């Protein structure tokens, strides 16, 4: 189990999209199918459930008593995750 605010490195399969692809043959489309876009990022673990993991790029303790403030929020579908490791 990962503790909240642990620094993690996460790899996941991202969607691929060819903005200027236009009409292509099915054979061309199959080439895209074989290409894997693997995204890698480090961030601070916030929480997860069966569907998503929530991380942030930075945080600090709010001095006004409102808890922590976070920035760079990213929600990643758990079904896309290839690997997660805690950074020491």
Buried (B, 14 or more C-beta within 10 A) or exposed (E): EBEEEBEBEBBBBEEEEEEEEEEEEEEEEEEEEEEEEEBEBEBBBBEBEEEBBBBBEEBEEEEEEEEEEBEEEBEBEEEBBEEBEEEE
